[in-house]
Amino acid sequence: MGLLLLLTSTLLFSSFHSGTALNADLKITSVDLSVEPSDEVSRGTNVTLRCKGKVLTSRMDALIRVYTISKDDVVIYNKTTSSSEDFLYHLPEARVSNNGKYRCRMHMMGEEMGSQAVRLSVTGMSTPILQLSKAIVTEGEAVNATCLAPGETGSILFNFYDGSKDIDKMGQSSNPVMFRPKGVGDHVIRCSYSVFVMPDKFSSPQSNAVNLTVKELSVGPVLTISPQDNVYEGDALKITCSVNDSMKDYPDALLLLSQGDTLLNSGNTFVHANWIVQATGPELNVVCRLYVRSAEKVAMKTVSVTELFSVPILQMSPSEVFQGDSIRLTCTSRILSYDKLGGEPLIYRLESLTDNMTQANGIFVFKAKKIDFNYTCTVVAKGIKKKSNVLAINPKVPVSAPKISVHGSAILGKELNISCLSETGTPPITYTLWKNNKQDNTVVVQEFHKPAMFTVLVSEPEQLHEYFCRASNGNREPELSDKLRTAVIVPMTKAYLMVLPTSGDISEGHSVTLICSFTGTPPVTVGWYRESDSNSLNLTTTKINTTSYTFILSKKHSDKYYCKAQNRANFVESNRVELEVGMAKWKKLLISGTVILVVSSLVMMGCVLFIRSRRDAASFYDDKGGREANGTRGSVASLPADVSDRSSYNIPVTV
């Protein structure tokens, strides 16, 4: 029906859109959808969906309208009409299956418009009714159950309950569901249903309760075992599993005879087993099961079983072995039933055979392999076979002679790390450091190829030659290393700087030698420095305790000098020596001659100026006498007043 509505809607829609031109004389202005009497109603209410469309048009003829109703975006109804009245879609006696979102869409002369979605909510569901095909059944008998949901529509799923437990049966619609009640006695059966309106689910209340009685089967299994007392391993038992009554009413019945997880036999009315006991413990549990339909009836008996011999134990001697050592494995059963064995010997076997092995009475002797290996042994007597637990043998690799060495430099007065390492050997390995045949310290190493580290204080230069170490990883004689051979570095203690020449002319153009003396273990790196510059003048490495540096002096070399001596332990600085570089002799002579020449020149100039001044003075007085005679230039009135009052005066001479 839904598919037919969808196709009709599609065809109508296509017919209205056969042309591409829009209608200029018609326009849908709105489409509204409403729910009456309300969008929230109870079950059984008559609901009407009212779709109202408004149109603007200049046409006077009757216009064809097509209304489409959809629920949750699925078309459920189409209607074509020429009426301008509101379109009404009825939902009589609404059910929860009517819940959902509804829309109305109107098509008209190539125009179309849809309404907003309106949600309808219906509450309330009918109480389900349960019916059973039988009120009394026997174990395993099936019952047909029918659950009815009066008046409900939509997608419905039914659930059934036995008391508070779910019955693993569910059904759709109201078709009967068959189930087999479990357990003898009275049962109370109920049902319920659910209506699915995707994505929601609505669940009903539970139905009426129906009593169901399950009677026990009149038949049952019978288990017999002979003998049942004083049973030993290896004894033959006759076991039967049968039914205590006629099985003509149960042609599909099944008998199963089992011991533990082992099925011994099966049949319809009678099974038996002549069985040699293979006990895995002090008790033997035998079960006879009868299955009638889905019912299970069980008969079980327990037989006490005495061990003929106990599970063997595999032991190794010695408890620790090295590759190539002789190993002794002993396989023994500690508990034996001598009377039952009747003098029959126990046969011992080693599961993993080894070359060149000797064996006798459960004792196996052979050489240890170079790899790890697992061994088990078995004991056999009177057809009974028992296996021991797995014994893992891990032959150890003997330690090699350790090598002793130092980490870093050995410096007098400081601590030193001494390393002791065996190239081969299974850990744990115990390393011991010795000094002059006296034990100093012990370290246990748990990892392969990891050295033992010992820390000692170097107090004397020859002290380290007294150390050696030994290594052991078991009950063998320890391996010894050679004695430690390494040089001890004596730190630099002092440095002294001397200058040559120590006296005489230290001036420009002459050479000077800086000699640095020091104490400390070579090689020693020596650098010469001046206080005004952090960069070295020269660097050199020497294996003796003194070295020198020579350079030509210039005036700029005036400064304080020192040397720095450094070996692998430390460095020291020497005393400071000040050098005052004098001027070169030729510069001194040049300066002296220049001074004499300048002085001589000044004296000569003074003499010349003196003679000239005397000559100018005599000429002045001659002019004065003439002026007095003439009464003109020599008159007092012609001189300044302050000069005329002086009895005498001097005229400065400008040279």
C-alpha positions as CSV (number, residue, x, y, z in Angstrom):
1,M,0.0,0.0,0.0
2,G,2.8,2.4,0.9
3,L,4.6,1.7,-2.3
4,L,1.4,2.4,-4.3
5,L,1.0,5.7,-2.5
6,L,4.6,6.7,-3.2
7,L,4.2,5.9,-7.0
8,T,0.9,7.8,-7.2
9,S,2.5,10.9,-5.5
10,T,5.5,10.7,-7.9
11,L,3.3,10.5,-11.0
12,L,1.1,13.4,-9.9
13,F,4.1,15.5,-9.0
14,S,5.6,14.8,-12.4
15,S,2.4,15.8,-14.2
16,F,2.4,19.1,-12.5
17,H,6.0,19.8,-13.5
18,S,5.7,18.8,-17.2
19,G,6.3,22.4,-18.1
20,T,9.2,24.6,-17.0
21,A,7.3,27.9,-17.0
22,L,6.0,29.2,-13.6
23,N,2.3,30.2,-13.2
24,A,2.2,33.9,-13.0
25,D,-1.4,33.9,-11.9
26,L,-1.1,31.4,-9.0
27,K,1.0,31.3,-5.8
28,I,0.9,29.0,-2.7
29,T,1.6,31.3,0.2
30,S,1.5,28.9,3.2
31,V,0.7,25.3,4.2
32,D,-0.1,24.6,7.9
33,L,-0.7,21.3,9.6
34,S,-2.4,20.9,13.0
35,V,-3.5,18.0,15.2
36,E,-6.9,17.7,16.7
37,P,-7.9,17.5,19.5
38,S,-4.2,17.7,20.6
39,D,-0.7,16.5,19.7
40,E,-0.6,14.6,23.0
41,V,-3.5,12.1,23.4
42,S,-4.2,8.8,25.2
43,R,-4.8,5.5,23.5
44,G,-8.1,5.1,21.7
45,T,-8.6,8.8,20.9
46,N,-9.9,9.7,17.4
47,V,-7.2,12.0,16.0
48,T,-7.5,14.3,12.9
49,L,-4.7,15.9,11.0
50,R,-5.9,19.2,9.4
51,C,-3.9,20.5,6.4
52,K,-4.7,24.1,5.4
53,G,-3.2,25.7,2.4
54,K,-3.5,29.4,1.3
55,V,-3.3,30.3,-2.4
56,L,-3.1,33.7,-4.2
57,T,-4.7,33.4,-7.7
58,S,-6.6,35.4,-10.3
59,R,-8.2,32.4,-11.8
60,M,-12.0,31.8,-11.5
61,D,-12.1,28.1,-12.4
62,A,-11.8,25.2,-9.9
63,L,-8.2,24.4,-9.1
64,I,-7.0,20.8,-8.6
65,R,-5.1,20.3,-5.3
66,V,-2.9,17.2,-4.4
67,Y,-2.3,16.7,-0.7
68,T,0.4,14.3,0.5
69,I,0.7,13.1,4.2
70,S,4.0,11.7,5.4
71,K,5.0,10.2,8.7
72,D,8.7,10.2,9.7
73,D,9.5,11.2,6.1
74,V,7.6,8.3,4.6
75,V,4.5,9.0,2.4
76,I,1.4,7.3,4.0
77,Y,-1.5,9.0,2.0
78,N,-2.2,11.0,-1.1
79,K,-5.4,12.9,-2.0
80,T,-6.5,14.8,-5.1
81,T,-9.3,17.2,-4.8
82,S,-10.8,20.4,-6.3
83,S,-12.2,21.6,-3.0
84,S,-10.7,24.6,-1.4
85,E,-11.7,23.3,2.1
86,D,-9.1,22.2,4.5
87,F,-7.8,18.6,3.9
88,L,-8.5,16.2,6.8
89,Y,-6.6,13.0,7.5
90,H,-8.2,10.8,10.2
91,L,-6.4,8.4,12.7
92,P,-9.3,6.6,14.4
93,E,-8.6,5.1,17.9
94,A,-5.0,6.2,17.9
95,R,-2.3,3.7,19.1
96,V,1.3,4.1,20.1
97,S,2.2,2.9,16.6
98,N,0.8,6.2,15.4
99,N,3.5,8.1,17.3
100,G,5.8,10.1,15.0
101,K,6.4,13.4,13.1
102,Y,3.8,14.2,10.4
103,R,4.0,16.7,7.5
104,C,1.5,17.8,4.8
105,R,2.6,18.9,1.3
106,M,0.3,20.6,-1.2
107,H,0.8,20.5,-5.0
108,M,-1.1,22.8,-7.3
109,M,-0.6,23.8,-11.0
110,G,3.2,23.4,-10.9
111,E,3.5,25.0,-7.4
112,E,4.2,23.1,-4.2
113,M,4.9,23.8,-0.6
114,G,5.2,21.7,2.6
115,S,4.2,22.4,6.2
116,Q,6.4,22.3,9.3
117,A,6.6,18.9,11.0
118,V,4.1,18.2,13.8
119,R,4.8,15.4,16.4
120,L,2.0,13.2,17.6
121,S,2.4,11.5,21.0
122,V,0.0,8.7,21.9
123,T,0.3,7.1,25.4
124,G,-1.2,3.9,26.9
125,M,-1.0,0.3,25.8
126,S,-3.4,-2.6,26.2
127,T,-2.6,-5.3,28.8
128,P,-1.5,-8.5,27.0
129,I,-3.4,-11.8,27.4
130,L,-1.4,-15.1,27.8
131,Q,-2.7,-18.5,26.9
132,L,-0.9,-21.9,27.4
133,S,-1.8,-25.1,25.5
134,K,-1.3,-27.2,28.6
135,A,-1.5,-26.7,32.4
136,I,0.3,-29.9,33.4
137,V,3.4,-31.4,31.6
138,T,6.1,-33.9,32.4
139,E,9.9,-33.1,32.3
140,G,11.1,-32.3,28.8
141,E,7.5,-31.9,27.4
142,A,6.9,-28.8,25.2
143,V,4.2,-26.1,25.9
144,N,2.8,-23.7,23.3
145,A,2.3,-20.2,24.6
146,T,0.3,-17.5,22.8
147,C,0.5,-13.8,23.9
148,L,-2.2,-11.4,22.5
149,A,-1.9,-7.6,22.3
150,P,-5.6,-6.6,21.9
151,G,-6.1,-3.7,19.5
152,E,-2.4,-2.9,19.0
153,T,-0.9,-2.3,15.6
154,G,2.5,-1.8,14.1
155,S,5.7,-3.8,14.6
156,I,5.2,-6.0,17.8
157,L,7.7,-8.3,19.6
158,F,6.5,-10.6,22.4
159,N,8.5,-11.7,25.4
160,F,7.8,-14.7,27.8
161,Y,8.8,-15.1,31.4
162,D,9.0,-18.0,33.9
163,G,8.8,-16.3,37.2
164,S,11.5,-13.6,37.2
165,K,13.6,-15.3,34.5
166,D,13.3,-14.7,30.8
167,I,12.3,-17.7,28.7
168,D,14.7,-17.7,25.7
169,K,11.8,-17.5,23.3
170,M,10.4,-14.4,21.5
171,G,7.7,-14.2,18.9
172,Q,6.2,-11.7,16.5
173,S,2.5,-11.2,16.0
174,S,0.3,-13.6,18.0
175,N,1.6,-16.9,16.7
176,P,2.2,-19.5,19.4
177,V,5.7,-20.0,20.8
178,M,6.9,-23.4,21.9
179,F,9.1,-23.8,25.0
180,R,10.1,-26.5,27.5
181,P,10.0,-25.5,31.1
182,K,13.0,-26.3,33.2
183,G,12.8,-28.0,36.6
184,V,10.1,-30.1,38.3
185,G,7.4,-28.2,40.2
186,D,5.1,-25.2,39.8
187,H,5.9,-22.5,37.3
188,V,4.3,-19.0,36.9
189,I,4.3,-17.9,33.2
190,R,3.7,-14.3,32.0
191,C,4.3,-12.4,28.8
192,S,4.7,-8.8,27.6
193,Y,5.1,-7.1,24.2
194,S,6.9,-4.1,22.7
195,V,5.9,-1.8,19.8
196,F,8.7,-0.4,17.7
197,V,8.4,3.0,16.2
198,M,11.9,3.7,15.1
199,P,14.0,4.8,16.8
200,D,11.8,4.4,19.8
201,K,10.4,1.3,21.6
202,F,7.2,1.2,23.7
203,S,6.8,-1.6,26.3
204,S,3.6,-2.9,27.6
205,P,2.8,-4.0,31.2
206,Q,3.0,-7.8,31.9
207,S,0.1,-10.1,31.1
208,N,-2.0,-12.2,33.4
209,A,-0.2,-15.0,35.3
210,V,-0.8,-18.6,34.1
211,N,0.2,-21.6,36.4
212,L,2.1,-24.5,34.8
213,T,2.9,-27.7,36.7
214,V,5.9,-29.8,35.6
215,K,5.9,-33.5,36.8
216,E,8.9,-35.6,37.2
217,L,9.6,-38.4,34.7
218,S,8.7,-41.9,36.0
219,V,11.8,-43.3,34.4
220,G,15.4,-42.8,35.5
221,P,19.0,-44.1,35.1
222,V,20.4,-47.0,37.1
223,L,24.2,-47.2,37.6
224,T,26.0,-50.4,38.9
225,I,29.7,-50.9,39.4
226,S,31.4,-54.2,40.4
227,P,33.6,-54.4,42.3
228,Q,33.1,-51.2,44.3
229,D,35.4,-51.8,47.3
230,N,39.1,-52.5,47.6
231,V,39.8,-51.3,44.0
232,Y,43.4,-50.8,42.9
233,E,44.7,-49.2,39.8
234,G,44.7,-51.7,36.9
235,D,41.7,-53.6,38.2
236,A,38.9,-54.4,35.8
237,L,35.5,-52.9,36.7
238,K,32.1,-53.9,35.2
239,I,29.9,-50.9,34.9
240,T,26.3,-50.8,33.6
241,C,24.0,-47.9,32.9
242,S,20.3,-48.7,32.3
243,V,16.7,-47.4,32.7
244,N,14.5,-48.4,35.6
245,D,11.3,-48.7,33.6
246,S,9.9,-49.4,30.1
247,M,11.0,-46.8,27.5
248,K,8.2,-47.6,25.0
249,D,6.7,-44.1,25.5
250,Y,10.1,-42.4,25.0
251,P,11.6,-43.8,21.8
252,D,14.1,-40.9,21.5
253,A,15.6,-41.4,24.9
254,L,19.5,-41.5,25.2
255,L,21.8,-43.1,27.8
256,L,25.4,-41.8,28.2
257,L,28.0,-43.5,30.5
258,S,31.1,-41.4,31.3
259,Q,34.0,-41.1,33.7
260,G,35.2,-37.5,34.1
261,D,35.4,-36.1,30.6
262,T,35.7,-39.5,29.0
263,L,32.6,-41.0,27.3
264,L,32.7,-44.8,27.9
265,N,29.6,-45.8,26.1
266,S,26.1,-44.7,24.9
267,G,22.8,-46.4,23.9
268,N,19.0,-46.2,24.2
269,T,18.0,-48.5,27.1
270,F,21.1,-50.3,28.3
271,V,24.9,-49.6,28.1
272,H,27.8,-51.3,29.8
273,A,31.6,-51.1,30.0
274,N,34.3,-53.6,31.1
275,W,36.9,-51.1,32.0
276,I,40.4,-51.2,33.5
277,V,40.6,-48.4,36.0
278,Q,43.0,-45.6,35.2
279,A,42.7,-43.4,38.3
280,T,44.1,-39.9,38.3
281,G,43.3,-39.4,41.9
282,P,42.2,-41.2,45.0
283,E,38.6,-41.3,43.7
284,L,36.9,-42.4,40.5
285,N,33.6,-40.6,39.5
286,V,31.3,-42.5,37.1
287,V,28.1,-40.9,35.7
288,C,25.1,-42.4,34.0
289,R,22.9,-39.8,32.2
290,L,19.4,-40.3,30.7
291,Y,18.1,-37.7,28.3
292,V,14.4,-37.7,27.5
293,R,13.4,-34.9,25.2
294,S,15.2,-32.0,26.8
295,A,15.1,-33.4,30.4
296,E,18.3,-34.8,32.0
297,K,18.3,-37.5,34.7
298,V,21.7,-38.3,36.4
299,A,23.0,-41.2,38.5
300,M,26.5,-40.9,39.8
301,K,28.8,-43.1,41.9
302,T,32.2,-42.6,43.4
303,V,34.7,-45.4,43.8
304,S,37.8,-45.2,46.1
305,V,40.9,-46.3,44.2
306,T,44.2,-47.3,45.8
307,E,47.4,-46.4,43.8
308,L,49.4,-49.3,42.5
309,F,52.4,-46.9,42.5
310,S,52.7,-43.2,42.8
311,V,53.5,-40.7,40.1
312,P,57.3,-40.9,39.7
313,I,59.6,-38.0,40.7
314,L,62.6,-37.1,38.6
315,Q,65.6,-35.7,40.5
316,M,69.0,-34.5,39.5
317,S,72.3,-34.9,41.3
318,P,74.3,-32.7,41.8
319,S,71.7,-29.9,42.0
320,E,74.0,-27.6,39.9
321,V,76.0,-28.8,36.9
322,F,78.2,-27.3,34.3
323,Q,78.5,-28.1,30.6
324,G,80.3,-31.4,30.2
325,D,79.8,-32.4,33.8
326,S,78.4,-35.9,34.7
327,I,74.7,-35.8,35.6
328,R,72.8,-38.4,37.6
329,L,69.0,-38.5,37.2
330,T,66.9,-40.7,39.5
331,C,63.3,-41.7,38.7
332,T,61.5,-43.1,41.6
333,S,57.9,-43.9,42.7
334,R,57.7,-43.4,46.5
335,I,54.5,-45.3,47.1
336,L,54.2,-49.0,45.9
337,S,51.4,-51.6,46.5
338,Y,53.8,-54.6,46.7
339,D,51.0,-57.2,47.3
340,K,49.1,-56.1,44.1
341,L,52.3,-55.9,42.1
342,G,53.0,-59.5,42.9
343,G,56.7,-59.2,42.3
344,E,56.3,-57.6,38.9
345,P,59.1,-55.1,38.4
346,L,58.6,-51.4,37.6
347,I,60.0,-50.4,34.2
348,Y,61.6,-46.9,34.2
349,R,62.2,-45.0,31.0
350,L,63.7,-41.5,30.3
351,E,61.6,-39.8,27.7
352,S,64.5,-37.7,26.3
353,L,67.3,-40.2,25.5
354,T,70.9,-38.9,25.5
355,D,74.0,-40.3,23.8
356,N,76.4,-42.3,26.0
357,M,73.8,-42.8,28.7
358,T,74.0,-45.5,31.3
359,Q,70.8,-46.6,33.1
360,A,69.8,-49.1,35.8
361,N,66.8,-49.3,38.1
362,G,65.6,-45.8,37.4
363,I,69.1,-44.2,37.6
364,F,70.4,-42.5,34.4
365,V,73.9,-41.1,34.2
366,F,75.2,-39.0,31.2
367,K,77.2,-35.9,30.4
368,A,75.5,-32.5,30.5
369,K,74.7,-31.0,27.1
370,K,75.8,-27.5,26.1
371,I,72.2,-26.4,25.8
372,D,69.2,-26.3,28.1
373,F,67.0,-29.4,27.9
374,N,63.8,-30.8,29.5
375,Y,63.6,-34.4,30.8
376,T,60.7,-36.6,32.0
377,C,60.6,-40.2,33.1
378,T,57.8,-42.8,33.0
379,V,57.0,-45.8,35.1
380,V,55.1,-48.8,33.7
381,A,53.6,-51.8,35.6
382,K,50.5,-54.0,35.0
383,G,49.5,-51.9,32.1
384,I,49.5,-48.7,34.1
385,K,51.8,-45.9,32.9
386,K,52.6,-42.8,34.8
387,K,54.8,-39.8,33.8
388,S,56.8,-37.5,36.0
389,N,56.7,-33.7,35.9
390,V,59.2,-32.0,33.5
391,L,62.7,-31.5,34.9
392,A,64.4,-28.6,33.2
393,I,68.2,-28.9,33.2
394,N,70.2,-25.8,32.5
395,P,73.9,-26.6,32.4
396,K,76.0,-23.6,33.4
397,V,78.9,-22.2,31.4
398,P,82.0,-22.0,33.6
399,V,83.5,-18.6,34.0
400,S,86.7,-17.7,32.1
401,A,89.7,-16.1,33.8
402,P,88.5,-12.5,34.5
403,K,90.3,-9.5,33.0
404,I,91.1,-6.6,35.4
405,S,91.3,-3.0,34.1
406,V,90.6,0.6,35.2
407,H,87.9,3.0,34.1
408,G,89.4,6.4,33.5
409,S,92.8,7.6,34.7
410,A,94.4,6.5,37.9
411,I,95.3,9.8,39.8
412,L,97.2,9.8,43.0
413,G,95.0,10.9,46.0
414,K,91.7,10.2,44.1
415,E,89.2,7.4,43.9
416,L,89.4,4.9,41.0
417,N,87.0,2.4,39.5
418,I,88.4,-1.0,38.8
419,S,86.6,-3.3,36.4
420,C,86.6,-7.1,36.6
421,L,84.9,-9.1,33.8
422,S,84.9,-12.8,32.6
423,E,84.1,-13.1,28.9
424,T,82.1,-16.3,29.4
425,G,80.2,-17.7,32.3
426,T,76.5,-18.2,33.3
427,P,75.4,-15.6,35.9
428,P,75.2,-15.0,38.7
429,I,78.9,-14.5,38.9
430,T,80.6,-13.6,42.1
431,Y,83.7,-11.3,41.7
432,T,86.1,-10.6,44.5
433,L,88.8,-7.9,44.5
434,W,92.0,-8.9,46.3
435,K,95.0,-6.7,47.4
436,N,98.2,-8.5,48.3
437,N,96.3,-11.8,48.9
438,K,93.8,-10.0,51.2
439,Q,90.1,-9.9,50.2
440,D,89.1,-6.3,49.6
441,N,85.5,-6.4,48.3
442,T,82.9,-8.6,46.7
443,V,80.2,-7.9,44.0
444,V,77.6,-10.4,42.6
445,V,76.6,-9.7,38.9
446,Q,73.3,-11.1,37.7
447,E,73.6,-10.2,33.9
448,F,75.6,-11.6,31.0
449,H,78.8,-9.7,30.0
450,K,78.4,-7.1,32.7
451,P,81.6,-6.2,34.7
452,A,81.9,-5.9,38.4
453,M,83.0,-2.4,39.5
454,F,85.1,-1.7,42.6
455,T,86.1,1.7,43.9
456,V,89.5,2.2,45.6
457,L,91.5,5.2,46.8
458,V,94.8,5.6,45.1
459,S,97.1,6.6,48.0
460,E,100.5,5.4,46.6
461,P,102.0,5.3,43.1
462,E,102.8,1.6,43.3
463,Q,99.6,0.6,45.1
464,L,97.6,-0.5,42.0
465,H,100.0,-3.3,41.1
466,E,98.9,-5.1,44.2
467,Y,95.3,-5.7,43.0
468,F,93.8,-8.7,41.2
469,C,90.3,-10.3,41.1
470,R,88.8,-13.7,41.0
471,A,85.5,-14.9,39.6
472,S,83.2,-17.8,40.5
473,N,79.7,-19.0,39.4
474,G,79.3,-22.2,41.2
475,N,81.0,-25.0,43.1
476,R,84.1,-24.9,40.9
477,E,87.5,-23.5,41.7
478,P,87.5,-19.7,41.1
479,E,89.3,-18.2,38.2
480,L,92.0,-15.6,38.9
481,S,93.0,-12.5,36.8
482,D,96.4,-11.1,36.3
483,K,97.6,-8.3,38.6
484,L,96.5,-4.8,37.6
485,R,98.9,-3.1,35.4
486,T,98.3,0.7,35.0
487,A,100.3,3.9,35.5
488,V,99.4,6.2,38.4
489,I,99.3,9.9,37.5
490,V,101.0,12.2,40.1
491,P,99.1,15.5,40.0
492,M,101.0,18.7,39.3
493,T,102.1,20.2,42.6
494,K,104.1,23.3,41.7
495,A,105.7,25.3,38.8
496,Y,108.5,27.8,38.8
497,L,109.4,30.4,36.1
498,M,112.9,31.7,35.6
499,V,114.1,34.3,33.1
500,L,117.5,34.3,31.3
501,P,119.5,36.3,31.3
502,T,119.0,36.9,34.9
503,S,121.0,40.2,34.7
504,G,122.6,42.5,32.1
505,D,121.0,44.3,29.3
506,I,117.3,43.4,28.9
507,S,116.4,45.8,26.1
508,E,114.9,46.0,22.7
509,G,116.4,43.7,20.1
510,H,117.8,41.2,22.6
511,S,116.5,37.7,23.1
512,V,115.1,36.4,26.4
513,T,114.3,32.9,27.5
514,L,111.5,31.9,29.9
515,I,112.3,28.6,31.7
516,C,109.3,26.7,33.3
517,S,110.2,24.0,35.8
518,F,107.5,21.8,37.5
519,T,106.7,18.5,39.2
520,G,104.1,15.9,38.1
521,T,103.6,12.9,35.9
522,P,104.3,13.5,32.2
523,P,103.3,14.2,29.5
524,V,102.9,17.8,30.6
525,T,101.5,20.6,28.5
526,V,103.2,23.9,29.2
527,G,102.0,27.3,28.2
528,W,103.6,30.8,28.7
529,Y,101.4,33.8,29.4
530,R,101.5,37.5,30.2
531,E,99.1,39.1,32.6
532,S,97.8,41.6,30.0
533,D,96.6,38.8,27.6
534,S,94.7,35.6,28.4
535,N,96.0,34.0,25.2
536,S,99.1,31.9,25.4
537,L,102.4,33.1,23.9
538,N,103.4,29.5,23.2
539,L,102.2,25.9,24.0
540,T,104.4,22.8,24.1
541,T,104.2,19.2,25.5
542,T,107.1,17.6,27.1
543,K,108.0,14.4,28.9
544,I,110.6,16.0,31.1
545,N,110.1,18.4,34.1
546,T,111.4,21.6,32.5
547,T,111.1,23.4,29.2
548,S,111.7,26.9,27.8
549,Y,110.5,29.5,25.4
550,T,112.8,32.2,23.7
551,F,111.7,35.3,21.9
552,I,113.1,38.7,20.8
553,L,112.2,41.7,23.0
554,S,110.4,44.8,22.0
555,K,109.2,47.7,24.1
556,K,105.6,46.2,24.1
557,H,106.9,43.1,25.9
558,S,107.1,44.9,29.2
559,D,104.7,42.9,31.4
560,K,104.5,40.3,34.1
561,Y,105.0,36.7,32.8
562,Y,104.1,33.3,34.2
563,C,103.8,29.7,33.0
564,K,101.0,27.1,33.3
565,A,101.8,23.3,33.5
566,Q,99.0,20.7,33.0
567,N,98.9,16.9,33.0
568,R,95.9,14.5,33.0
569,A,95.3,15.2,36.6
570,N,95.3,19.0,37.1
571,F,97.2,22.2,36.3
572,V,99.3,24.7,38.3
573,E,100.5,28.2,37.6
574,S,104.0,29.5,38.3
575,N,105.2,32.6,40.1
576,R,105.0,36.0,38.2
577,V,108.2,37.5,36.8
578,E,108.2,41.2,35.7
579,L,110.1,42.2,32.6
580,E,111.0,45.9,32.1
581,V,112.3,46.2,28.5
582,G,114.8,49.0,28.1
583,M,115.5,51.2,25.0
584,A,118.0,50.0,22.4
585,K,121.6,51.6,22.7
586,W,121.5,53.2,19.2
587,K,118.2,54.9,20.2
588,K,119.9,56.3,23.3
589,L,122.9,57.6,21.3
590,L,120.6,59.2,18.8
591,I,118.7,61.0,21.5
592,S,121.9,62.3,23.2
593,G,123.3,63.7,19.9
594,T,120.0,65.3,19.2
595,V,119.8,66.9,22.6
596,I,123.4,68.3,22.3
597,L,122.7,69.7,18.8
598,V,119.5,71.4,20.0
599,V,121.3,73.0,23.0
600,S,124.1,74.2,20.9
601,S,121.7,75.8,18.5
602,L,119.9,77.6,21.3
603,V,123.2,79.0,22.7
604,M,124.2,80.3,19.3
605,M,120.8,82.0,18.8
606,G,121.1,83.6,22.2
607,C,124.5,85.1,21.4
608,V,123.3,86.5,18.1
609,L,120.2,88.0,19.8
610,F,122.3,89.6,22.5
611,I,124.7,91.2,20.1
612,R,121.9,92.6,18.0
613,S,120.2,94.0,21.1
614,R,123.3,95.9,22.1
615,R,123.6,97.4,18.7
616,D,120.0,98.6,18.7
617,A,120.4,100.3,22.1
618,A,123.4,102.4,21.0
619,S,121.5,103.7,18.0
620,F,118.6,104.7,20.3
621,Y,120.7,107.0,22.5
622,D,122.2,108.7,19.5
623,D,118.8,109.6,18.3
624,K,117.8,111.1,21.7
625,G,120.7,113.5,21.8
626,G,119.8,114.9,18.4
627,R,116.2,115.5,19.4
628,E,117.1,117.4,22.5
629,A,119.2,119.8,20.4
630,N,116.5,120.4,18.0
631,G,113.7,120.6,20.7
632,T,111.4,118.4,18.8
633,R,111.4,114.6,19.0
634,G,113.4,114.4,22.2
635,S,111.2,116.8,24.2
636,V,109.6,115.5,27.4
637,A,106.3,116.8,26.4
638,S,106.2,114.4,23.5
639,L,106.4,111.3,25.9
640,P,103.7,109.7,27.9
641,A,103.2,111.1,31.4
642,D,104.0,107.8,33.1
643,V,107.1,107.4,31.2
644,S,108.3,110.8,31.7
645,D,108.2,110.4,35.4
646,R,110.5,107.4,35.4
647,S,114.1,107.8,36.2
648,S,114.8,104.7,34.1
649,Y,112.9,101.9,32.0
650,N,113.5,98.8,30.1
651,I,112.2,97.9,26.6
652,P,111.5,94.2,26.1
653,V,113.2,92.4,23.4
654,T,111.3,90.2,21.2
655,V,113.2,87.6,19.4
